Amino acid sequence: MTNLHRSLILGASAIALSACGADEIVSPGTGGNVTINNGGGGTPAPTPTPTPGATLVTPAAGCPTISDPVGLTDSGTISGPTGEYRVCTMPARFSASSTLPYIEGLLYRMNGRVDVGTDGGPAADTSDGLDDTDVELTIEPGVIVYASGSSFLNVNRGNTIQANGTAARPIVFTSRDNVQGLNTDTSSGQWGGVVLSGRAPITDCIAAGATPGTVNCERQVEGAAQPAIYGGARIDDSSGSMEYVQIRYSGFVLSGDSELQSLTTGGIGKGTNLSHIMSYNSSDDGVEFFGGRVNMTNLIVVGAEDDSIDTDTGVKANLQYVIAIQRPGAGDTIIEADSDNAFNESTPRQNTRISNATFVHQNANDQVIRIRGHADYSIANSVIVSAQDTACLRIDGQEELSQTTGPDESGPVSFDSVVLDCATPFRDSSGATAAEILGVFDNGTNNNSMFTNTLQSLFLNGSNENGVMVFDVTAWAPFFTLPDNIGAVFDSNASWVNGWTCTSSTVTFDSATSACTSLPVYD
């Protein structure tokens, strides 16, 4: 095995920033090492939206007819820098399967909480006294949905969403201020987010005496004032599919001190398809997975002001090709795994596995990754970088470091083909010393805690990343594929970031896409 240790200082270079033309597909920019500075990059190229003389969007004539009996409400028009749009307000609850079509000059609006179907309870039959409503909400490529305040979308148990955009025409969930051109690259927290509620096993049950992981173990969606329940015992449950989706400026405080993330999953099953999802400037977490079975590829989290990826309450998650980049001076950890409480020994025990991540931490904080709550966790083929004097890894206790036996136990945390570019690689915790964490890190293969990153534009591998031997993750689960290189983006897979993202002063994945502060406009 190869394991090296030292501290280092990050290299720097300029990042070429955005232009416009949302339908163009180009390769990522190249040149220079990763840039991490308080300005978020080099001198940006001009990004007029729309360009001078461009034709502004004009409003559609009216709202389409959908299958839901309440239908869409014509709420007049709204204007912003890209033009004027017809506003079609969704019903508070979709009670029949419906499609929101893409129509030029039309935006869909959420006015408060919007439910897809009615909660079907923790069981797929009527044993819980509830029938599934089997409502499916389909959202076509190119559709833009906006909201403000406490509005959020909740897909209830026994119902599904099909929000499948394309690389050329992603689906965008965003805020009213974004439509009106009022946002900056630091705006956040302007509406709730998207919630998928399923009936796969969870822990930390709300009912006293309920057995974790069973049909009687349920939880309430964090922050929701009205009942929004998830959990059950159906591992293969499906909440539908989301692909090529942006979720911008989310995280409004719904109740108390609780807010939603861009994407919250509660007890979703392995039948749910999640791929090519971008969270941008969430005031809370980028994504949070509460229990269930999560399989996700091609995830991007930019500018989350709490954690980029939060996993909790017995989730079993597989993720491959993940980018998480903080805004300079904002954000907590990139990974927070579970929380310490009275349910640490409950089953299912969390087991999260991540391959091919590129994490860039740009805030003075305690750690980039924190693993606790007796969680099982594996990271492979990944690049972890910190701009500040922030430790890469913190593991809170001996249970995470060394436990090998017990119900639903997958063994100690593990790292293979993981490189760390942090001034302080490991941090002491109350239950584990930096030296002990180093020992676990050294037990993996091809790890390097004295790595000098050569990332280009914050996310694209350079020569040093491509020189690291990969770890074969196909033995973890059939979900994983054998990558050519470590990291989230390298030469043979670089095109996956093209077309469907948005540009900002934090990071630009594709210089041909429009700015996150504006709306994409299609020919």
N, C-alpha and C positions, 0 to 999 in steps of 0.2 A: 504494500500500500504506500501511497505518497501523501504525506501530511506535513505542511510547513507552517511556521508561525512567526509573525512579526507585525509591527504597526507600520502604516504608510500614509502618505498624503496623496489625495486624488489628483490626477492630471486634469487638465481643463482644455476646452476648445469651444468654439462657437457652435450654436445650433441654427441651422437655417429654418426660418419660420414661414408661415403660411402664405397661401394665395387663395384663389377661388376656383370654381369649376367642379361641382360636386360629382359629376358623372365620370370624370377622368380617373383612370387607374394608372398609377405610376409606382416606381420602386421607392423604398425609403431613401432618405438622404444619406450621404456618406461623408467621411472626412473627420479626422481628429478623435480625441478621446472624449469620454463623457464630460459634459459640462455641468458643474454644480456650483452655482453662485446665487447671490441674493436677488439677482435680476431674472433668474429662471432661464438664462440662455444668452446667446449673443444678440446682435442687433437684428430685430425682426424685419423681414421683407414687408413691404406695404401689403395690407390685406383689405382693400376696399370691398365692402359688401353693401349694396351692389356696386360694381365698378361704375365710374362716371359714364353716363349715357346709357347704362343698361336699362332694359325694360322692367319696370316694376310689376310685381304680381298684382293681378286684379281679382276681385272677389268672384267666387263661383255664384251662379244664379240662385242657388238654394241648396237645401240639405237633401241628401239621398233618403229614400225610403228603405228602412231595414226591417227585419223580421220581428224584432221586439215590438209588442203591442203598444208600449208607450212611445217608442220611436225617438227620434232626435228632435231637439228643439232649435229652431232657427233663432239665434241670439244676436243677429245683426252682423256687424263687421268689426274687425280690429286691425289697426295699422301699425307698421313698424318700418325699419330701414329697408326691408326687402319688398314692401308693398302692402296692399290691403287684402284681407282674407275674410271669407264667409266663416262665421263661427257656428258650429253645430254642437250643442250641448248634449252630452250623453244622459240617459236616464240614470236615476240613482241605483237601479238594479236592472241588469239584463235578465229577463225571465224567459227568454227564448233565444236559441242560437242565432247569432247575428254576425254580419260582416260589415266592417268599416272600410269602405273602398277608398283608394287614393283618387282624389279629384283635385285637379289644379286649382289653386286659389281657395282651398278649404282647409280649415283646421278643426279638430275635434277637441272639446273642452270637458273637463271634469269639474263639476260644481259641487264640491264636497266628496265624501266617500262614495265610490262606485263599486258595487258588488257584481261579480259574475255568478249568476245563479244564487241559490239559497243553500246554506250549509247543510250537507247531507249526513253529518254526524261522523263518528269515528269508524263505522262499519260500512261496507259497500252494499249491504242489504238492509232490510227493515228491522233488524234485531235491536237497533238502538232507537227505534220508534220514528226514524226519519227516512224519507225517500230521497234518493238522488234526483236532482232536477236536470242533470245532464245538459247543462247549458254550455255551449262553446262560443267564445268570442274570438272571431277571426279579424286580424288587422293586416291590411295589405301592405306590401313594400312601398316605402315613400311616405306613408301616413305620418303626420305630426299631431301628437296629443299634448295639450297644455293644461296646466292647473295652477292654482295658487292656494296659499294658506294650508288648511288642514286636509285638503283633497288628497285622496290616494285611491289606487285601484287594488281591490282584493278579489282574488280568484278563490272562491269557497271550495271546500271539500265536495267531491262528487261533480265538479265542473272543471272546465279546461279553457286555456287560452292558446290560440295559434297566432303568435306575433312573429312572423317569419319574414324579415326583410331580406335584402340582397346586398352584396358588396357595393353595388352602384346606387342602390336606394334603400338605405337603412330606415328602420322605424325609429322615430325620435319621441321620447317622453320628456317634456321640458316645462318651464315656468312661463307665466304670463309676461314677466319682465323680460325674458329672453325674446319673446315674440315682439315686444315693443322696443327692443334695442336698448334697454336700460342697464344691462348687465356689464360687468367688467370681468377680468380673469380671476377675481377673488370672490365673486358673488357665490352664494350658497344658501341652502335652507329655505327655499321659496315655496315648496310644496311638499307633500308627504313622500310618496314613492310607490313602488310596485311590490305587492305581496302575493306570494303563492302559498296557499294553505292546503296541505295534504294530510293523508292519514297513514303515513309510515311511522315506525316506532320513534318515541322520544323519551326523555327523562324529565326530572323536575316537575312532576305532575302538580296541577293546581288542586286536584281533589285529594283531601286527606285520606290516607290509606290506600290510594290507587297504586298498583304495581307498575313501576317504570317499564316501558317497552311493550305494554299490553294495550288492548283496545280501550281500557279504562283510563289510560294516561293521556291527558290533554293539556294544552296550554293556551293562553290568550296571547294574541299578537301584541308585541311590545308597543305601548304607546296608544293603542286604539281605545277610544272611550267606550264604544259600543262593542258587544261581543263579536269577536273574530277569532274563531277557535281552530286549532290544528292538532293533529296527533291521531294515532290509531295503531294498528298492527299489520298493515298491508304494505310489505316491503316493495312490491312492484307497482304501487300506485302511480298514476300519472296526473300531473297538473297541466299537461299539454307541452307546448314547445315555444321557445323564444330564441331567435337567431338574428344576428345583425341588428342589434338594438342599442341605441344610446339612451341613457337615463341621466339627465342633466339637472343640476341645481336643486337636488332633493334634500330631505332631512328636516322638514318643518316639525316643531315640537307639537305633538298631537295632544298629549295630556301630561300633567306633572312635569317631570324632567325627562320624559321619554320621547324620543323621536324615531322616525323610520329611517332606514337606509335607502340607497338607490334601489336595491333589490333585496327583499327579505324572503327567505324560504322557511316555512314552518312545516316540518314533517312531510316534505314532498318525497315521493317514491322514485325508484330508479327508472321508472317508465317516463319520467319527465326529461325532455331534451333541452339543454341549455348550451349555447355556443355563440361565440362572437358577440359578447355583451360588453359595453363600455359604460362605466360609471364615471361621471364627471362632476367634481365639486359638490359632493355630498357633505352636508354639515355634520353628519354622524359617520357611520361606517360606509365603505363602498358597497360591500355585500356582507350579509350576515346569514349564516345557515344555522337554524335551530332544529337539531335532530333530523331524522329522516335519512334518505339516501340521495346524495348529490353527485352527479356526474357532469362535469363542465369542462369544455375546451375553449381556448382562445378568449380569455377574460382579460380586460383592461380596466384598471382603476387608477384614475388621475385625480389628485387634489382632495382626497378624503380628509376631513378634518378630525376624525377620530381614528379608527383602525381601517386599513384597506380591506382586510379579510378577517372576519370574526366568525369563529366556529364554536358551537355550544350545544348543550343538552343532548349529548349522545349522537351527534351527527356522524355518519360515515360518508366521507367525501373523497372523491377522486378528481383531481384537477391537473390538466396538462396544458402548457403554453399559457403562462400567466405573466402579465406585466402590471406592476404597481409602482407608481411614481408619485411622490408627494409634491405639493407646492412648496417652494422654499419658505421656511418659517411656519408651516402649518402641518397639522397631523400628529397623531400619537404613534402607535406601532403600525407596522405593515401587516403583521400577523398577531392576532390575539387568540389563543386557543383556550377556550373554556374559562370558567371562573371557579375559584375555590369556594365551596359551600358544603352543606350537609349531604349533598347528593353525589359526592365524588366517586363513591363506590357503586353507584347505580349502573345498571346495564339497560340498554346497550351503552358500552363505553365508547367515547369518541375515538374514531380512528380516521385521521385525515392524511391523505397522501398527495403530495404535489411534485410533479416533475416539470422541468423546463420553465422555471420562473426567472424573471429579472426584476429585482426589487431595488429601487433607488430611494433612500430615505434622506430627506432634506430639511430636517428640523432638529434642533437641539433637544434631545429627549433621553429617556432612560434606556431604551433598547429598540432594535428594529423588529425582533421576533420575541414573543413571550409565550411560553408553553406552560400550562398549569392545569389544575383541576383533575389530575390523574389521567390526562388525555394521552392517547397513543398518537404519535405523529411521525411521519417520514417525509423527508425532503431530499430530492435527488436532482442532479443535472441543472443546478441553479446558481445564479449570480446574485450576491447580496452586497450592496454598496451603501455606505453612510457618508454624508457630506460633513457631518459635525462630529464632535467627540462623543458619539453614541455607540454603545456596544451593539454588536450584531445579534448575539444570542443571550437570552435569559431563560433558564429552566428552573421552575420554582421549587421542585422537591425531588426526593429520592424515588418516589413512586414513578415519576415520569422518566427519571434517569435509568432506573435499574429493574423495575418490577417486571417479572416474567411469568408469574402464575396468578391465577384468579379467574373469576368468571369473565368471559369475553375479553381476555387480555391478549394483546398482540405483541407485547414485548416493549423494551425501552425505545425512547425516541431514537431515530436513526438518520444519518446524513451520509450520502454517497455522491461523489462528484459534485460537491458543493464548494464554492469559492467565496471567501469573505474579504471584502475590502473596507475594513473599518479600523479606525485608530485604536479602538478597544474591541477585540474580537468577542470576548465573553464577559458577562457581568455576574458578580456574586448575587445570590438571592438568599432569603432567610433559610431556605432548605437545601441549597446546593451551591457549592463554591465555583468560581470560574475555572479552577483547576479540574474539578470533577466534570464540568461541562466539556472542557477541553479533552478529557479522557474519552468521553463518549464520542466526541467529534473525531478523535483519532481512531476509534474503532471502525469507522467507515472507510471506504476505499476512495482514493483519488481526491481527498479533501485538501484544501489549502486555505489557511487563515492568514497568510501573508501575501495574498494575491494583489497584483496591480492590474486594475481593470483597464481595458482599452475599448470600452463601449463607445459607440458613435451615436450621437444624437440621443443619448440617455438609454437607448433600448436595443440597438443593433450590435451584435457581436463584433469584436475586433480580433486581432490575431491571438491575443492571450486567451480569450474565451474559447476560440476554436481549437486551441492547442490542448484543451483538457479532455481526457478520455471520458467517454460517456459510461453511465451505469445502465445496465439492462433492466428497465422497469416493467417489461412485459410479464415478469414473474409475479408482480404485485397483483395484477388483475387483467382480464381480457380487455378492459377499457383502454389501457395504456399501449402506445406504440413506441417502437425503438427509435429514438431520435438520432440524427446525424451528429448533432453537437449539443453541448449544454446551452443554457439560456433560452429565452423565449423566442428570440428572432435571430436567425442566422441565414446564410446565403441560400440554402436550399429550401427554406420555408418563409423567406422574407415577405412574400406577397400577401400573407394573411392579414397584415395590418392595413392594406391598401383599400381606399375607397370609402369605407363605412364609418370612419372616425371623424373627429373634428379637431381643429388646430387651436393652440393656445400658447401663451408665453411660457407655460410650464413644459410642454413637449409637443412636437409635431411628428405624427406618424406618417403622414402623407401630405406633401405640400400642395397637392391638387384639391384637397378638401376645404370646405368653408370653415370659418372661425366658429368656435363654440359659442361665442357671444352673438352669433347671428343664426338664421335658419338656412338650411340648404335649399337651393332653388334649382329645379330640374327643367331641362328643355322639353 
